[in-house]
Amino acid sequence: MLKSLNLAKIYLLIVLLFISFNTETSVSKEIFILKSITLQASQEQVWSALTNEGDLSQWWNQGVKLEPYLGGLFYEPWGNNQLATGTVKNLALLNFIEFTWREKYWQTSEVTLCRFSLKEVNGSTLLQVKHSGWNTFKSSDDRKKMIKGFESGWDFLLPKLKKFLDHN
């Protein structure tokens, strides 16, 4: 009887911990930017435009690197001595590449994750950009400002990529 009472207490404790854990983790929703563009190019051409340094410099800016292998470097120097860096965390050749993104002026804990996904659709390539990890910004004002700026940035860059691919 005493043994089954102790087991019941242990079971109740496990249930309470499980409920507590699930409640805490489900409270914070993922915040992300999602952009899509259909490109009149093959997946191979789009992949090259995203990962070949020579192609990147023609539509993004000079010096951008996105090395297409695990642990590869993401490096984006831009205006007034600014710099974004990161590391490739996951990829499937010609299908997607995912990398961390951190601006040099961000706090150490402020790191986002960017994913380029490519899918062939009727002879064209659908490129989806998912930029997540904005929850790492503790200040909601900073977070809103960053998201607004990056949304504008993707809205500026994706048409430049389309124009580059249309002319190659």
Contacts in CASP RR format, 6 or more apart in sequence:
PFRMAT RR
TARGET T0000
AUTHOR 0000-0000-0000
METHOD contacts of the structure
MODEL  1
MLKSLNLAKIYLLIVLLFISFNTETSVSKEIFILKSITLQASQEQVWSAL
TNEGDLSQWWNQGVKLEPYLGGLFYEPWGNNQLATGTVKNLALLNFIEFT
WREKYWQTSEVTLCRFSLKEVNGSTLLQVKHSGWNTFKSSDDRKKMIKGF
ESGWDFLLPKLKKFLDHN
28 135 0 8 1.000
30 132 0 8 1.000
30 133 0 8 1.000
30 135 0 8 1.000
31 132 0 8 1.000
31 133 0 8 1.000
31 134 0 8 1.000
31 135 0 8 1.000
31 143 0 8 1.000
31 147 0 8 1.000
32 130 0 8 1.000
32 131 0 8 1.000
32 132 0 8 1.000
32 133 0 8 1.000
32 134 0 8 1.000
33 129 0 8 1.000
33 130 0 8 1.000
33 131 0 8 1.000
33 132 0 8 1.000
33 134 0 8 1.000
33 147 0 8 1.000
33 150 0 8 1.000
33 151 0 8 1.000
33 154 0 8 1.000
34 128 0 8 1.000
34 129 0 8 1.000
34 130 0 8 1.000
34 131 0 8 1.000
35 128 0 8 1.000
35 129 0 8 1.000
35 151 0 8 1.000
35 154 0 8 1.000
35 155 0 8 1.000
35 158 0 8 1.000
36 126 0 8 1.000
36 127 0 8 1.000
36 128 0 8 1.000
36 129 0 8 1.000
37 126 0 8 1.000
37 127 0 8 1.000
37 158 0 8 1.000
37 159 0 8 1.000
37 161 0 8 1.000
37 162 0 8 1.000
38 121 0 8 1.000
38 124 0 8 1.000
38 125 0 8 1.000
38 126 0 8 1.000
38 127 0 8 1.000
39 46 0 8 1.000
39 124 0 8 1.000
39 125 0 8 1.000
39 126 0 8 1.000
39 127 0 8 1.000
39 161 0 8 1.000
39 162 0 8 1.000
39 165 0 8 1.000
40 124 0 8 1.000
40 165 0 8 1.000
40 166 0 8 1.000
41 49 0 8 1.000
41 124 0 8 1.000
41 125 0 8 1.000
41 165 0 8 1.000
41 168 0 8 1.000
42 120 0 8 1.000
42 123 0 8 1.000
42 125 0 8 1.000
43 94 0 8 1.000
43 95 0 8 1.000
43 118 0 8 1.000
43 119 0 8 1.000
43 120 0 8 1.000
43 125 0 8 1.000
44 94 0 8 1.000
45 125 0 8 1.000
45 165 0 8 1.000
45 168 0 8 1.000
46 118 0 8 1.000
46 125 0 8 1.000
46 127 0 8 1.000
46 165 0 8 1.000
47 68 0 8 1.000
47 93 0 8 1.000
47 94 0 8 1.000
47 118 0 8 1.000
48 55 0 8 1.000
49 55 0 8 1.000
49 56 0 8 1.000
49 59 0 8 1.000
49 161 0 8 1.000
49 164 0 8 1.000
49 165 0 8 1.000
50 56 0 8 1.000
50 66 0 8 1.000
50 97 0 8 1.000
50 116 0 8 1.000
51 66 0 8 1.000
51 67 0 8 1.000
51 68 0 8 1.000
51 97 0 8 1.000
53 63 0 8 1.000
53 64 0 8 1.000
53 65 0 8 1.000
55 164 0 8 1.000
56 63 0 8 1.000
56 64 0 8 1.000
56 65 0 8 1.000
56 66 0 8 1.000
57 63 0 8 1.000
57 64 0 8 1.000
58 164 0 8 1.000
59 157 0 8 1.000
59 160 0 8 1.000
59 161 0 8 1.000
59 163 0 8 1.000
59 164 0 8 1.000
60 76 0 8 1.000
60 157 0 8 1.000
60 160 0 8 1.000
60 161 0 8 1.000
61 76 0 8 1.000
61 77 0 8 1.000
61 78 0 8 1.000
62 77 0 8 1.000
63 75 0 8 1.000
63 76 0 8 1.000
63 77 0 8 1.000
64 75 0 8 1.000
64 76 0 8 1.000
64 77 0 8 1.000
65 73 0 8 1.000
65 74 0 8 1.000
65 75 0 8 1.000
65 76 0 8 1.000
66 73 0 8 1.000
66 74 0 8 1.000
66 75 0 8 1.000
66 88 0 8 1.000
66 97 0 8 1.000
66 99 0 8 1.000
67 73 0 8 1.000
67 74 0 8 1.000
67 88 0 8 1.000
68 88 0 8 1.000
68 91 0 8 1.000
68 93 0 8 1.000
68 97 0 8 1.000
69 88 0 8 1.000
69 91 0 8 1.000
70 88 0 8 1.000
70 89 0 8 1.000
70 90 0 8 1.000
70 91 0 8 1.000
71 87 0 8 1.000
71 88 0 8 1.000
71 89 0 8 1.000
72 87 0 8 1.000
72 88 0 8 1.000
72 99 0 8 1.000
73 85 0 8 1.000
73 86 0 8 1.000
73 87 0 8 1.000
73 88 0 8 1.000
74 84 0 8 1.000
74 85 0 8 1.000
74 86 0 8 1.000
74 87 0 8 1.000
74 88 0 8 1.000
74 99 0 8 1.000
74 100 0 8 1.000
74 101 0 8 1.000
74 114 0 8 1.000
75 83 0 8 1.000
75 84 0 8 1.000
75 85 0 8 1.000
75 86 0 8 1.000
76 83 0 8 1.000
76 84 0 8 1.000
76 85 0 8 1.000
77 83 0 8 1.000
78 84 0 8 1.000
82 103 0 8 1.000
82 104 0 8 1.000
82 105 0 8 1.000
83 103 0 8 1.000
83 104 0 8 1.000
84 101 0 8 1.000
84 102 0 8 1.000
84 103 0 8 1.000
84 104 0 8 1.000
85 101 0 8 1.000
85 102 0 8 1.000
85 104 0 8 1.000
86 99 0 8 1.000
86 100 0 8 1.000
86 101 0 8 1.000
86 102 0 8 1.000
87 99 0 8 1.000
87 100 0 8 1.000
88 97 0 8 1.000
88 98 0 8 1.000
88 99 0 8 1.000
89 98 0 8 1.000
89 99 0 8 1.000
89 100 0 8 1.000
89 113 0 8 1.000
90 96 0 8 1.000
90 97 0 8 1.000
90 98 0 8 1.000
91 97 0 8 1.000
91 98 0 8 1.000
94 118 0 8 1.000
95 117 0 8 1.000
95 118 0 8 1.000
95 119 0 8 1.000
96 115 0 8 1.000
96 116 0 8 1.000
96 117 0 8 1.000
96 118 0 8 1.000
97 115 0 8 1.000
97 116 0 8 1.000
98 113 0 8 1.000
98 114 0 8 1.000
98 115 0 8 1.000
98 116 0 8 1.000
99 113 0 8 1.000
99 114 0 8 1.000
99 115 0 8 1.000
100 111 0 8 1.000
100 112 0 8 1.000
100 113 0 8 1.000
100 114 0 8 1.000
101 111 0 8 1.000
101 112 0 8 1.000
101 113 0 8 1.000
101 114 0 8 1.000
101 131 0 8 1.000
102 110 0 8 1.000
102 111 0 8 1.000
102 112 0 8 1.000
109 136 0 8 1.000
109 138 0 8 1.000
110 136 0 8 1.000
110 137 0 8 1.000
111 133 0 8 1.000
111 136 0 8 1.000
112 131 0 8 1.000
112 132 0 8 1.000
112 133 0 8 1.000
112 134 0 8 1.000
112 136 0 8 1.000
113 131 0 8 1.000
113 132 0 8 1.000
113 133 0 8 1.000
114 129 0 8 1.000
114 130 0 8 1.000
114 131 0 8 1.000
114 132 0 8 1.000
115 128 0 8 1.000
115 129 0 8 1.000
115 130 0 8 1.000
115 131 0 8 1.000
115 132 0 8 1.000
116 127 0 8 1.000
116 128 0 8 1.000
116 129 0 8 1.000
117 127 0 8 1.000
117 128 0 8 1.000
117 130 0 8 1.000
118 125 0 8 1.000
118 126 0 8 1.000
118 127 0 8 1.000
119 125 0 8 1.000
119 126 0 8 1.000
119 128 0 8 1.000
120 126 0 8 1.000
127 158 0 8 1.000
127 161 0 8 1.000
129 154 0 8 1.000
129 158 0 8 1.000
131 150 0 8 1.000
131 154 0 8 1.000
134 143 0 8 1.000
134 146 0 8 1.000
134 147 0 8 1.000
135 143 0 8 1.000
137 143 0 8 1.000
137 146 0 8 1.000
END
